[in-house]
Amino acid sequence: MARWWLLGACVLVFAALGYREAGRAPDAKALGGVCESTYECRKGTYCVQSGEVLQGQCSSDCNATSVCSGAFGLSSLCLASDLCAKTCRTTADCPAGTRCNGYAWCERQDVDW
């Protein structure tokens, strides 16, 4: 009887872990993409839901720009809010729904600073 409990517990754990990894949209957005939930962001990022900086965009935690560039390439940086942001020169460098701000990183177009 105990082995059936163990087998059932293992199946539940593996199912939960598999669902967590598979729980991303097929067209998940990269760093800086506009989002409403983490489901819309690529693996390794989440949808920022609090604060003003990068709210509603896919990002990742950081403590140095090298962390961001290691994960997302040279067109990224670590902001003072400890979030990775996509860098830009013009709005054409930014994901849809974002614009290049005066600090050279992509922010949502509906944000006014």
LINDAGI-V671873 format. One record per backbone hydrogen bond with DSSP energy under -0.5 kcal/mol. CO is the residue of the C=O (numbers start at 0). NH is the residue of the N-H. Records with the same first field share a line. If there is no record, write none. Layout:
# LINDAGI-V671873
CO: NH / NH
This chain:
# LINDAGI-V671873
0: 4
1: 5
2: 6
3: 7
4: 8
5: 9
6: 10
7: 11
8: 12
9: 13
10: 14
11: 15
12: 16
13: 17
14: 18
15: 19
16: 20
17: 21
18: 22
21: 23
24: 27
28: 41
29: 32
32: 57
36: 39
37: 40
38: 24
39: 28
41: 44
45: 47 / 58
47: 55
51: 54
53: 56
55: 34
56: 47
57: 31
58: 45
59: 83
63: 66 / 67
64: 68
65: 69
66: 70
67: 71
68: 72
73: 75
74: 86
76: 78 / 84
78: 81
81: 61
82: 78
84: 76
85: 105
89: 92
90: 93
94: 97
95: 33
96: 108
98: 100 / 106
100: 103
103: 87
104: 100
106: 98
107: 110
110: 112
